[in-house]
């Protein structure tokens, strides 16, 4: 994948997540912002989830209070190179841990 294609996929991913979080903003107490190539999500319990791009490696990294994930783009979605979990599953699990609320990230299963 070329750098331009990687950037497009990453930016589209952040926009999809932004849209999902906007829709559930009234149900859960979170603060988040997108800056440059990073999405930072802060929960009311002071924990965070941070998504960043690693252009040289062509990876999307997710850092949580529990662990980190390195994802590569494959078959229209991001997949963790260690756990083989899709980004949607990772975020659903991590958000549930922090908020006890189920958020559907299914839109991340088909990023073109």
Biopython code that builds the backbone (N, CA, C, O; Angstrom):
import numpy as np
from Bio.PDB.StructureBuilder import StructureBuilder

atoms = [
    (1, "UNK", "N", (0.843, -1.163, 0.000)),
    (1, "UNK", "CA", (0.000, 0.000, 0.000)),
    (1, "UNK", "C", (0.900, 1.240, 0.000)),
    (1, "UNK", "O", (1.868, 1.316, 0.757)),
    (2, "UNK", "N", (0.574, 2.192, -0.843)),
    (2, "UNK", "CA", (1.327, 3.442, -0.921)),
    (2, "UNK", "C", (0.942, 4.356, 0.237)),
    (2, "UNK", "O", (-0.121, 4.200, 0.838)),
    (3, "UNK", "N", (1.819, 5.313, 0.541)),
    (3, "UNK", "CA", (1.567, 6.245, 1.642)),
    (3, "UNK", "C", (0.243, 6.986, 1.480)),
    (3, "UNK", "O", (-0.491, 7.153, 2.454)),
    (4, "UNK", "N", (-0.071, 7.429, 0.273)),
    (4, "UNK", "CA", (-1.305, 8.186, 0.038)),
    (4, "UNK", "C", (-2.525, 7.322, 0.337)),
    (4, "UNK", "O", (-3.471, 7.778, 0.979)),
    (5, "UNK", "N", (-2.502, 6.091, -0.122)),
    (5, "UNK", "CA", (-3.607, 5.173, 0.139)),
    (5, "UNK", "C", (-3.730, 4.885, 1.631)),
    (5, "UNK", "O", (-4.837, 4.835, 2.167)),
    (6, "UNK", "N", (-2.598, 4.697, 2.299)),
    (6, "UNK", "CA", (-2.601, 4.460, 3.738)),
    (6, "UNK", "C", (-3.237, 5.644, 4.468)),
    (6, "UNK", "O", (-4.095, 5.456, 5.331)),
    (7, "UNK", "N", (-2.816, 6.862, 4.119)),
    (7, "UNK", "CA", (-3.365, 8.061, 4.763)),
    (7, "UNK", "C", (-4.880, 8.163, 4.553)),
    (7, "UNK", "O", (-5.614, 8.513, 5.477)),
    (8, "UNK", "N", (-5.340, 7.861, 3.352)),
    (8, "UNK", "CA", (-6.780, 7.917, 3.071)),
    (8, "UNK", "C", (-7.546, 6.922, 3.939)),
    (8, "UNK", "O", (-8.583, 7.261, 4.509)),
    (9, "UNK", "N", (-7.037, 5.699, 4.039)),
    (9, "UNK", "CA", (-7.711, 4.675, 4.861)),
    (9, "UNK", "C", (-7.714, 5.080, 6.330)),
    (9, "UNK", "O", (-8.719, 4.925, 7.023)),
    (10, "UNK", "N", (-6.585, 5.598, 6.797)),
    (10, "UNK", "CA", (-6.487, 6.004, 8.202)),
    (10, "UNK", "C", (-7.433, 7.167, 8.503)),
    (10, "UNK", "O", (-8.168, 7.130, 9.490)),
    (11, "UNK", "N", (-7.417, 8.187, 7.666)),
    (11, "UNK", "CA", (-8.291, 9.349, 7.872)),
    (11, "UNK", "C", (-9.770, 8.946, 7.817)),
    (11, "UNK", "O", (-10.576, 9.419, 8.617)),
    (12, "UNK", "N", (-10.116, 8.075, 6.876)),
    (12, "UNK", "CA", (-11.500, 7.605, 6.773)),
    (12, "UNK", "C", (-11.891, 6.849, 8.039)),
    (12, "UNK", "O", (-13.013, 6.992, 8.525)),
    (13, "UNK", "N", (-10.981, 6.055, 8.567)),
    (13, "UNK", "CA", (-11.221, 5.327, 9.810)),
    (13, "UNK", "C", (-11.521, 6.297, 10.947)),
    (13, "UNK", "O", (-12.480, 6.103, 11.694)),
    (14, "UNK", "N", (-10.703, 7.341, 11.082)),
    (14, "UNK", "CA", (-10.925, 8.325, 12.142)),
    (14, "UNK", "C", (-12.266, 9.032, 11.978)),
    (14, "UNK", "O", (-12.953, 9.293, 12.966)),
    (15, "UNK", "N", (-12.641, 9.341, 10.746)),
    (15, "UNK", "CA", (-13.922, 10.004, 10.502)),
    (15, "UNK", "C", (-15.111, 9.101, 10.844)),
    (15, "UNK", "O", (-16.124, 9.570, 11.363)),
    (16, "UNK", "N", (-14.982, 7.812, 10.552)),
    (16, "UNK", "CA", (-16.039, 6.859, 10.896)),
    (16, "UNK", "C", (-16.178, 6.769, 12.422)),
    (16, "UNK", "O", (-17.288, 6.791, 12.954)),
    (17, "UNK", "N", (-15.049, 6.669, 13.110)),
    (17, "UNK", "CA", (-15.079, 6.612, 14.577)),
    (17, "UNK", "C", (-15.680, 7.899, 15.142)),
    (17, "UNK", "O", (-16.482, 7.853, 16.075)),
    (18, "UNK", "N", (-15.300, 9.034, 14.585)),
    (18, "UNK", "CA", (-15.848, 10.323, 15.009)),
    (18, "UNK", "C", (-17.368, 10.329, 14.865)),
    (18, "UNK", "O", (-18.074, 10.782, 15.766)),
    (19, "UNK", "N", (-17.865, 9.837, 13.757)),
    (19, "UNK", "CA", (-19.303, 9.777, 13.517)),
    (19, "UNK", "C", (-19.997, 8.863, 14.537)),
    (19, "UNK", "O", (-21.051, 9.208, 15.071)),
    (20, "UNK", "N", (-19.405, 7.712, 14.796)),
    (20, "UNK", "CA", (-19.973, 6.767, 15.773)),
    (20, "UNK", "C", (-20.013, 7.403, 17.159)),
    (20, "UNK", "O", (-21.020, 7.304, 17.861)),
    (21, "UNK", "N", (-18.929, 8.049, 17.550)),
    (21, "UNK", "CA", (-18.875, 8.666, 18.879)),
    (21, "UNK", "C", (-19.837, 9.838, 18.995)),
    (21, "UNK", "O", (-20.409, 10.060, 20.062)),
    (22, "UNK", "N", (-20.025, 10.588, 17.922)),
    (22, "UNK", "CA", (-21.001, 11.689, 17.940)),
    (22, "UNK", "C", (-22.412, 11.185, 18.206)),
    (22, "UNK", "O", (-23.192, 11.838, 18.898)),
    (23, "UNK", "N", (-22.733, 10.027, 17.659)),
    (23, "UNK", "CA", (-24.077, 9.476, 17.810)),
    (23, "UNK", "C", (-24.338, 8.934, 19.218)),
    (23, "UNK", "O", (-25.489, 8.869, 19.649)),
    (24, "UNK", "N", (-23.293, 8.550, 19.927)),
    (24, "UNK", "CA", (-23.505, 7.999, 21.275)),
    (24, "UNK", "C", (-23.029, 8.959, 22.359)),
    (24, "UNK", "O", (-22.950, 8.586, 23.529)),
    (25, "UNK", "N", (-22.714, 10.185, 21.976)),
    (25, "UNK", "CA", (-22.176, 11.178, 22.901)),
    (25, "UNK", "C", (-23.099, 11.446, 24.086)),
    (25, "UNK", "O", (-22.619, 11.720, 25.186)),
    (26, "UNK", "N", (-24.402, 11.371, 23.883)),
    (26, "UNK", "CA", (-25.350, 11.638, 24.965)),
    (26, "UNK", "C", (-25.462, 10.463, 25.939)),
    (26, "UNK", "O", (-25.886, 10.638, 27.081)),
    (27, "UNK", "N", (-25.083, 9.273, 25.486)),
    (27, "UNK", "CA", (-25.252, 8.073, 26.306)),
    (27, "UNK", "C", (-24.039, 7.782, 27.191)),
    (27, "UNK", "O", (-24.179, 7.184, 28.258)),
    (28, "UNK", "N", (-22.865, 8.197, 26.756)),
    (28, "UNK", "CA", (-21.657, 7.941, 27.537)),
    (28, "UNK", "C", (-20.891, 9.248, 27.729)),
    (28, "UNK", "O", (-20.981, 10.162, 26.910)),
    (29, "UNK", "N", (-20.143, 9.319, 28.817)),
    (29, "UNK", "CA", (-19.387, 10.520, 29.140)),
    (29, "UNK", "C", (-17.940, 10.355, 28.664)),
    (29, "UNK", "O", (-17.113, 9.752, 29.348)),
    (30, "UNK", "N", (-17.654, 10.898, 27.490)),
    (30, "UNK", "CA", (-16.297, 10.846, 26.938)),
    (30, "UNK", "C", (-15.941, 12.203, 26.348)),
    (30, "UNK", "O", (-16.812, 12.990, 25.975)),
    (31, "UNK", "N", (-14.666, 12.451, 26.276)),
    (31, "UNK", "CA", (-14.128, 13.592, 25.534)),
    (31, "UNK", "C", (-13.165, 13.017, 24.512)),
    (31, "UNK", "O", (-12.394, 12.108, 24.821)),
    (32, "UNK", "N", (-13.206, 13.537, 23.312)),
    (32, "UNK", "CA", (-12.279, 13.056, 22.305)),
    (32, "UNK", "C", (-11.953, 14.167, 21.323)),
    (32, "UNK", "O", (-12.729, 15.099, 21.115)),
    (33, "UNK", "N", (-10.779, 14.033, 20.731)),
    (33, "UNK", "CA", (-10.403, 14.989, 19.695)),
    (33, "UNK", "C", (-9.491, 14.309, 18.687)),
    (33, "UNK", "O", (-8.748, 13.380, 19.002)),
    (34, "UNK", "N", (-9.577, 14.809, 17.473)),
    (34, "UNK", "CA", (-8.703, 14.348, 16.398)),
    (34, "UNK", "C", (-7.718, 15.472, 16.134)),
    (34, "UNK", "O", (-8.113, 16.612, 15.891)),
    (35, "UNK", "N", (-6.440, 15.149, 16.183)),
    (35, "UNK", "CA", (-5.403, 16.126, 15.910)),
    (35, "UNK", "C", (-4.340, 15.479, 15.045)),
    (35, "UNK", "O", (-3.704, 14.502, 15.438)),
    (36, "UNK", "N", (-4.161, 16.040, 13.862)),
    (36, "UNK", "CA", (-3.164, 15.532, 12.920)),
    (36, "UNK", "C", (-3.446, 14.063, 12.629)),
    (36, "UNK", "O", (-4.484, 13.749, 12.046)),
    (37, "UNK", "N", (-2.567, 13.166, 13.013)),
    (37, "UNK", "CA", (-2.747, 11.732, 12.759)),
    (37, "UNK", "C", (-2.992, 10.963, 14.052)),
    (37, "UNK", "O", (-2.448, 9.878, 14.257)),
    (38, "UNK", "N", (-3.825, 11.545, 14.926)),
    (38, "UNK", "CA", (-4.088, 10.919, 16.208)),
    (38, "UNK", "C", (-5.532, 11.190, 16.639)),
    (38, "UNK", "O", (-6.069, 12.277, 16.428)),
    (39, "UNK", "N", (-6.135, 10.184, 17.241)),
    (39, "UNK", "CA", (-7.437, 10.319, 17.882)),
    (39, "UNK", "C", (-7.247, 9.953, 19.342)),
    (39, "UNK", "O", (-6.804, 8.850, 19.661)),
    (40, "UNK", "N", (-7.581, 10.875, 20.224)),
    (40, "UNK", "CA", (-7.458, 10.647, 21.659)),
    (40, "UNK", "C", (-8.857, 10.648, 22.270)),
    (40, "UNK", "O", (-9.626, 11.589, 22.076)),
    (41, "UNK", "N", (-9.178, 9.593, 23.005)),
    (41, "UNK", "CA", (-10.480, 9.443, 23.644)),
    (41, "UNK", "C", (-10.248, 9.330, 25.144)),
    (41, "UNK", "O", (-9.549, 8.428, 25.605)),
    (42, "UNK", "N", (-10.838, 10.251, 25.904)),
    (42, "UNK", "CA", (-10.694, 10.240, 27.366)),
    (42, "UNK", "C", (-12.035, 9.911, 28.005)),
    (42, "UNK", "O", (-13.069, 10.467, 27.635)),
    (43, "UNK", "N", (-12.000, 9.006, 28.960)),
    (43, "UNK", "CA", (-13.198, 8.571, 29.667)),
    (43, "UNK", "C", (-13.278, 9.267, 31.023)),
    (43, "UNK", "O", (-12.285, 9.811, 31.506)),
    (44, "UNK", "N", (-14.457, 9.248, 31.633)),
    (44, "UNK", "CA", (-14.626, 9.940, 32.912)),
    (44, "UNK", "C", (-13.840, 9.290, 34.050)),
    (44, "UNK", "O", (-13.683, 9.901, 35.107)),
    (45, "UNK", "N", (-13.346, 8.071, 33.860)),
    (45, "UNK", "CA", (-12.514, 7.404, 34.864)),
    (45, "UNK", "C", (-11.024, 7.706, 34.667)),
    (45, "UNK", "O", (-10.169, 7.052, 35.264)),
    (46, "UNK", "N", (-10.720, 8.704, 33.822)),
    (46, "UNK", "CA", (-9.353, 9.182, 33.535)),
    (46, "UNK", "C", (-8.549, 8.243, 32.642)),
    (46, "UNK", "O", (-7.372, 8.503, 32.395)),
    (47, "UNK", "N", (-9.147, 7.161, 32.153)),
    (47, "UNK", "CA", (-8.470, 6.251, 31.221)),
    (47, "UNK", "C", (-8.607, 6.810, 29.807)),
    (47, "UNK", "O", (-9.496, 7.614, 29.527)),
    (48, "UNK", "N", (-7.703, 6.367, 28.911)),
    (48, "UNK", "CA", (-7.714, 6.848, 27.533)),
    (48, "UNK", "C", (-7.536, 5.709, 26.547)),
    (48, "UNK", "O", (-6.988, 4.654, 26.864)),
    (49, "UNK", "N", (-8.018, 5.963, 25.340)),
    (49, "UNK", "CA", (-7.697, 5.142, 24.177)),
    (49, "UNK", "C", (-7.131, 6.106, 23.147)),
    (49, "UNK", "O", (-7.730, 7.143, 22.860)),
    (50, "UNK", "N", (-5.981, 5.761, 22.593)),
    (50, "UNK", "CA", (-5.337, 6.621, 21.611)),
    (50, "UNK", "C", (-5.071, 5.817, 20.344)),
    (50, "UNK", "O", (-4.498, 4.728, 20.393)),
    (51, "UNK", "N", (-5.498, 6.371, 19.208)),
    (51, "UNK", "CA", (-5.231, 5.769, 17.903)),
    (51, "UNK", "C", (-4.250, 6.675, 17.166)),
    (51, "UNK", "O", (-4.454, 7.887, 17.086)),
    (52, "UNK", "N", (-3.199, 6.090, 16.635)),
    (52, "UNK", "CA", (-2.211, 6.846, 15.872)),
    (52, "UNK", "C", (-1.850, 6.081, 14.607)),
    (52, "UNK", "O", (-2.050, 4.871, 14.505)),
    (53, "UNK", "N", (-1.313, 6.827, 13.648)),
    (53, "UNK", "CA", (-0.846, 6.186, 12.419)),
    (53, "UNK", "C", (0.665, 6.025, 12.480)),
    (53, "UNK", "O", (1.381, 6.893, 12.979)),
    (54, "UNK", "N", (1.122, 4.924, 11.974)),
    (54, "UNK", "CA", (2.552, 4.644, 11.843)),
    (54, "UNK", "C", (2.808, 4.443, 10.347)),
    (54, "UNK", "O", (2.790, 3.324, 9.835)),
    (55, "UNK", "N", (3.046, 5.565, 9.670)),
    (55, "UNK", "CA", (3.117, 5.569, 8.206)),
    (55, "UNK", "C", (4.215, 4.645, 7.692)),
    (55, "UNK", "O", (3.990, 3.877, 6.756)),
    (56, "UNK", "N", (5.380, 4.712, 8.286)),
    (56, "UNK", "CA", (6.510, 3.912, 7.811)),
    (56, "UNK", "C", (6.183, 2.420, 7.833)),
    (56, "UNK", "O", (6.578, 1.677, 6.934)),
    (57, "UNK", "N", (5.460, 1.989, 8.864)),
    (57, "UNK", "CA", (5.091, 0.575, 8.996)),
    (57, "UNK", "C", (3.758, 0.252, 8.328)),
    (57, "UNK", "O", (3.384, -0.914, 8.205)),
    (58, "UNK", "N", (3.033, 1.311, 7.890)),
    (58, "UNK", "CA", (1.683, 1.150, 7.318)),
    (58, "UNK", "C", (0.757, 0.478, 8.330)),
    (58, "UNK", "O", (0.013, -0.445, 8.002)),
    (59, "UNK", "N", (0.825, 0.970, 9.575)),
    (59, "UNK", "CA", (0.028, 0.405, 10.651)),
    (59, "UNK", "C", (-0.768, 1.486, 11.375)),
    (59, "UNK", "O", (-0.378, 2.653, 11.413)),
    (60, "UNK", "N", (-1.879, 1.070, 11.940)),
    (60, "UNK", "CA", (-2.677, 1.872, 12.850)),
    (60, "UNK", "C", (-2.433, 1.277, 14.229)),
    (60, "UNK", "O", (-2.607, 0.076, 14.435)),
    (61, "UNK", "N", (-2.032, 2.119, 15.164)),
    (61, "UNK", "CA", (-1.767, 1.634, 16.514)),
    (61, "UNK", "C", (-2.867, 2.109, 17.445)),
    (61, "UNK", "O", (-3.312, 3.253, 17.363)),
    (62, "UNK", "N", (-3.303, 1.222, 18.333)),
    (62, "UNK", "CA", (-4.277, 1.556, 19.363)),
    (62, "UNK", "C", (-3.614, 1.304, 20.716)),
    (62, "UNK", "O", (-3.149, 0.200, 20.999)),
    (63, "UNK", "N", (-3.581, 2.342, 21.539)),
    (63, "UNK", "CA", (-3.053, 2.211, 22.898)),
    (63, "UNK", "C", (-4.213, 2.343, 23.872)),
    (63, "UNK", "O", (-5.004, 3.282, 23.786)),
    (64, "UNK", "N", (-4.307, 1.396, 24.799)),
    (64, "UNK", "CA", (-5.333, 1.442, 25.831)),
    (64, "UNK", "C", (-4.642, 1.348, 27.190)),
    (64, "UNK", "O", (-3.424, 1.183, 27.265)),
    (65, "UNK", "N", (-5.415, 1.452, 28.246)),
    (65, "UNK", "CA", (-4.826, 1.342, 29.580)),
    (65, "UNK", "C", (-4.390, -0.093, 29.878)),
    (65, "UNK", "O", (-3.617, -0.334, 30.806)),
    (66, "UNK", "N", (-4.887, -1.035, 29.092)),
    (66, "UNK", "CA", (-4.586, -2.447, 29.325)),
    (66, "UNK", "C", (-3.469, -2.949, 28.417)),
    (66, "UNK", "O", (-2.568, -3.655, 28.871)),
    (67, "UNK", "N", (-3.524, -2.584, 27.118)),
    (67, "UNK", "CA", (-2.532, -3.096, 26.171)),
    (67, "UNK", "C", (-2.502, -2.254, 24.905)),
    (67, "UNK", "O", (-3.264, -1.298, 24.756)),
    (68, "UNK", "N", (-1.622, -2.623, 24.010)),
    (68, "UNK", "CA", (-1.519, -1.954, 22.720)),
    (68, "UNK", "C", (-1.788, -2.927, 21.586)),
    (68, "UNK", "O", (-1.590, -4.135, 21.718)),
    (69, "UNK", "N", (-2.243, -2.375, 20.469)),
    (69, "UNK", "CA", (-2.545, -3.173, 19.286)),
    (69, "UNK", "C", (-1.884, -2.531, 18.079)),
    (69, "UNK", "O", (-1.921, -1.311, 17.925)),
    (70, "UNK", "N", (-1.285, -3.337, 17.229)),
    (70, "UNK", "CA", (-0.722, -2.878, 15.962)),
    (70, "UNK", "C", (-1.553, -3.518, 14.861)),
    (70, "UNK", "O", (-1.603, -4.743, 14.745)),
    (71, "UNK", "N", (-2.206, -2.684, 14.052)),
    (71, "UNK", "CA", (-3.122, -3.187, 13.037)),
    (71, "UNK", "C", (-2.635, -2.841, 11.633)),
    (71, "UNK", "O", (-2.074, -1.770, 11.402)),
    (72, "UNK", "N", (-2.857, -3.758, 10.707)),
    (72, "UNK", "CA", (-2.587, -3.505, 9.301)),
    (72, "UNK", "C", (-3.914, -3.581, 8.546)),
    (72, "UNK", "O", (-4.861, -4.233, 8.987)),
    (73, "UNK", "N", (-3.961, -2.912, 7.415)),
    (73, "UNK", "CA", (-5.166, -2.877, 6.608)),
    (73, "UNK", "C", (-5.214, -4.132, 5.733)),
    (73, "UNK", "O", (-4.282, -4.419, 4.982)),
    (74, "UNK", "N", (-6.315, -4.867, 5.846)),
    (74, "UNK", "CA", (-6.474, -6.094, 5.077)),
    (74, "UNK", "C", (-7.952, -6.365, 4.841)),
    (74, "UNK", "O", (-8.750, -6.338, 5.778)),
    (75, "UNK", "N", (-8.310, -6.621, 3.610)),
    (75, "UNK", "CA", (-9.686, -6.986, 3.244)),
    (75, "UNK", "C", (-10.702, -5.981, 3.787)),
    (75, "UNK", "O", (-11.680, -6.361, 4.431)),
    (76, "UNK", "N", (-10.459, -4.697, 3.522)),
    (76, "UNK", "CA", (-11.370, -3.600, 3.841)),
    (76, "UNK", "C", (-11.482, -3.242, 5.319)),
    (76, "UNK", "O", (-12.394, -2.508, 5.702)),
    (77, "UNK", "N", (-10.594, -3.734, 6.142)),
    (77, "UNK", "CA", (-10.625, -3.355, 7.555)),
    (77, "UNK", "C", (-9.218, -3.422, 8.142)),
    (77, "UNK", "O", (-8.277, -3.843, 7.469)),
    (78, "UNK", "N", (-9.083, -3.007, 9.393)),
    (78, "UNK", "CA", (-7.810, -3.068, 10.111)),
    (78, "UNK", "C", (-7.824, -4.306, 10.998)),
    (78, "UNK", "O", (-8.803, -4.566, 11.698)),
    (79, "UNK", "N", (-6.720, -5.075, 10.964)),
    (79, "UNK", "CA", (-6.616, -6.324, 11.713)),
    (79, "UNK", "C", (-5.341, -6.290, 12.546)),
    (79, "UNK", "O", (-4.277, -5.925, 12.047)),
    (80, "UNK", "N", (-5.452, -6.674, 13.823)),
    (80, "UNK", "CA", (-4.302, -6.704, 14.722)),
    (80, "UNK", "C", (-3.344, -7.808, 14.292)),
    (80, "UNK", "O", (-3.767, -8.936, 14.040)),
    (81, "UNK", "N", (-2.068, -7.488, 14.208)),
    (81, "UNK", "CA", (-1.087, -8.475, 13.759)),
    (81, "UNK", "C", (-0.820, -9.545, 14.819)),
    (81, "UNK", "O", (-0.338, -10.628, 14.487)),
    (82, "UNK", "N", (-1.122, -9.263, 16.083)),
    (82, "UNK", "CA", (-0.886, -10.214, 17.165)),
    (82, "UNK", "C", (-2.125, -11.050, 17.471)),
    (82, "UNK", "O", (-2.049, -12.278, 17.526)),
    (83, "UNK", "N", (-3.270, -10.385, 17.672)),
    (83, "UNK", "CA", (-4.476, -11.093, 18.106)),
    (83, "UNK", "C", (-5.388, -11.510, 16.958)),
    (83, "UNK", "O", (-6.263, -12.358, 17.133)),
    (84, "UNK", "N", (-5.183, -10.910, 15.774)),
    (84, "UNK", "CA", (-6.012, -11.141, 14.587)),
    (84, "UNK", "C", (-7.431, -10.578, 14.746)),
    (84, "UNK", "O", (-8.305, -10.868, 13.929)),
    (85, "UNK", "N", (-7.661, -9.781, 15.784)),
    (85, "UNK", "CA", (-8.965, -9.147, 15.979)),
    (85, "UNK", "C", (-9.102, -7.955, 15.041)),
    (85, "UNK", "O", (-8.122, -7.284, 14.719)),
    (86, "UNK", "N", (-10.338, -7.705, 14.608)),
    (86, "UNK", "CA", (-10.622, -6.543, 13.776)),
    (86, "UNK", "C", (-10.776, -5.318, 14.655)),
    (86, "UNK", "O", (-11.100, -5.423, 15.838)),
    (87, "UNK", "N", (-10.540, -4.160, 14.068)),
    (87, "UNK", "CA", (-10.624, -2.911, 14.811)),
    (87, "UNK", "C", (-11.985, -2.744, 15.476)),
    (87, "UNK", "O", (-12.069, -2.226, 16.590)),
    (88, "UNK", "N", (-13.045, -3.173, 14.813)),
    (88, "UNK", "CA", (-14.385, -3.028, 15.392)),
    (88, "UNK", "C", (-14.495, -3.818, 16.703)),
    (88, "UNK", "O", (-15.047, -3.311, 17.680)),
    (89, "UNK", "N", (-13.988, -5.028, 16.735)),
    (89, "UNK", "CA", (-14.035, -5.855, 17.944)),
    (89, "UNK", "C", (-13.187, -5.268, 19.062)),
    (89, "UNK", "O", (-13.594, -5.253, 20.224)),
    (90, "UNK", "N", (-12.012, -4.787, 18.702)),
    (90, "UNK", "CA", (-11.111, -4.197, 19.700)),
    (90, "UNK", "C", (-11.780, -2.996, 20.363)),
    (90, "UNK", "O", (-11.815, -2.896, 21.589)),
    (91, "UNK", "N", (-12.312, -2.087, 19.545)),
    (91, "UNK", "CA", (-12.923, -0.888, 20.106)),
    (91, "UNK", "C", (-14.196, -1.204, 20.894)),
    (91, "UNK", "O", (-14.446, -0.589, 21.931)),
    (92, "UNK", "N", (-14.988, -2.140, 20.422)),
    (92, "UNK", "CA", (-16.188, -2.525, 21.166)),
    (92, "UNK", "C", (-15.819, -3.058, 22.548)),
    (92, "UNK", "O", (-16.443, -2.690, 23.543)),
    (93, "UNK", "N", (-14.810, -3.921, 22.612)),
    (93, "UNK", "CA", (-14.372, -4.490, 23.891)),
    (93, "UNK", "C", (-13.799, -3.416, 24.812)),
    (93, "UNK", "O", (-14.141, -3.353, 25.993)),
    (94, "UNK", "N", (-12.935, -2.582, 24.266)),
    (94, "UNK", "CA", (-12.283, -1.554, 25.087)),
    (94, "UNK", "C", (-13.279, -0.517, 25.592)),
    (94, "UNK", "O", (-13.175, -0.075, 26.737)),
    (95, "UNK", "N", (-14.242, -0.120, 24.763)),
    (95, "UNK", "CA", (-15.252, 0.832, 25.202)),
    (95, "UNK", "C", (-16.141, 0.217, 26.280)),
    (95, "UNK", "O", (-16.519, 0.901, 27.231)),
    (96, "UNK", "N", (-16.477, -1.059, 26.143)),
    (96, "UNK", "CA", (-17.292, -1.712, 27.159)),
    (96, "UNK", "C", (-16.553, -1.769, 28.493)),
    (96, "UNK", "O", (-17.153, -1.549, 29.546)),
    (97, "UNK", "N", (-15.263, -2.062, 28.454)),
    (97, "UNK", "CA", (-14.455, -2.097, 29.676)),
    (97, "UNK", "C", (-14.494, -0.740, 30.381)),
    (97, "UNK", "O", (-14.601, -0.682, 31.606)),
    (98, "UNK", "N", (-14.410, 0.340, 29.622)),
    (98, "UNK", "CA", (-14.344, 1.678, 30.211)),
    (98, "UNK", "C", (-15.705, 2.253, 30.597)),
    (98, "UNK", "O", (-15.795, 3.035, 31.544)),
    (99, "UNK", "N", (-16.771, 1.875, 29.874)),
    (99, "UNK", "CA", (-18.058, 2.552, 30.059)),
    (99, "UNK", "C", (-19.202, 1.631, 30.480)),
    (99, "UNK", "O", (-20.260, 2.115, 30.881)),
    (100, "UNK", "N", (-19.009, 0.320, 30.397)),
    (100, "UNK", "CA", (-20.107, -0.646, 30.612)),
    (100, "UNK", "C", (-21.253, -0.406, 29.641)),
    (100, "UNK", "O", (-22.403, -0.734, 29.932)),
    (101, "UNK", "N", (-20.941, 0.159, 28.506)),
    (101, "UNK", "CA", (-21.944, 0.450, 27.490)),
    (101, "UNK", "C", (-21.484, -0.171, 26.176)),
    (101, "UNK", "O", (-20.316, -0.047, 25.810)),
    (102, "UNK", "N", (-22.384, -0.835, 25.468)),
    (102, "UNK", "CA", (-22.033, -1.475, 24.199)),
    (102, "UNK", "C", (-22.189, -0.459, 23.070)),
    (102, "UNK", "O", (-23.270, 0.089, 22.850)),
    (103, "UNK", "N", (-21.097, -0.223, 22.368)),
    (103, "UNK", "CA", (-21.098, 0.677, 21.215)),
    (103, "UNK", "C", (-20.803, -0.168, 19.988)),
    (103, "UNK", "O", (-19.864, -0.963, 19.984)),
    (104, "UNK", "N", (-21.595, 0.004, 18.962)),
    (104, "UNK", "CA", (-21.450, -0.763, 17.737)),
    (104, "UNK", "C", (-20.482, -0.050, 16.787)),
    (104, "UNK", "O", (-20.753, 1.060, 16.330)),
    (105, "UNK", "N", (-19.365, -0.692, 16.499)),
    (105, "UNK", "CA", (-18.371, -0.162, 15.576)),
    (105, "UNK", "C", (-18.369, -0.928, 14.250)),
    (105, "UNK", "O", (-17.350, -0.965, 13.561)),
    (106, "UNK", "N", (-19.504, -1.541, 13.887)),
    (106, "UNK", "CA", (-19.593, -2.344, 12.667)),
    (106, "UNK", "C", (-19.247, -1.582, 11.388)),
    (106, "UNK", "O", (-18.831, -2.187, 10.400)),
    (107, "UNK", "N", (-19.413, -0.270, 11.402)),
    (107, "UNK", "CA", (-19.067, 0.512, 10.196)),
    (107, "UNK", "C", (-17.587, 0.409, 9.856)),
    (107, "UNK", "O", (-17.184, 0.711, 8.733)),
    (108, "UNK", "N", (-16.781, -0.014, 10.816)),
    (108, "UNK", "CA", (-15.343, -0.161, 10.568)),
    (108, "UNK", "C", (-14.991, -1.490, 9.899)),
    (108, "UNK", "O", (-13.820, -1.760, 9.633)),
    (109, "UNK", "N", (-15.983, -2.306, 9.630)),
    (109, "UNK", "CA", (-15.732, -3.599, 8.986)),
    (109, "UNK", "C", (-15.598, -3.489, 7.468)),
    (109, "UNK", "O", (-15.209, -4.453, 6.810)),
    (110, "UNK", "N", (-15.912, -2.338, 6.918)),
    (110, "UNK", "CA", (-15.865, -2.173, 5.463)),
    (110, "UNK", "C", (-15.376, -0.756, 5.126)),
    (110, "UNK", "O", (-16.166, 0.121, 4.775)),
    (111, "UNK", "N", (-14.064, -0.557, 5.240)),
    (111, "UNK", "CA", (-13.453, 0.748, 4.948)),
    (111, "UNK", "C", (-12.836, 0.682, 3.567)),
    (111, "UNK", "O", (-11.887, -0.067, 3.334)),
    (112, "UNK", "N", (-13.376, 1.467, 2.658)),
    (112, "UNK", "CA", (-12.846, 1.461, 1.289)),
    (112, "UNK", "C", (-12.072, 2.719, 1.004)),
    (112, "UNK", "O", (-11.553, 2.888, -0.099)),
]
sb = StructureBuilder()
sb.init_structure("model")
sb.init_model(0)
sb.init_chain("A")
sb.init_seg("    ")
for serial, (resi, resn, name, xyz) in enumerate(atoms, 1):
    if name == "N":
        sb.init_residue(resn, " ", resi, " ")
    sb.init_atom(name, np.array(xyz, "f"), 0.0, 1.0, " ", f" {name:<3s}", serial, name[0])
structure = sb.get_structure()
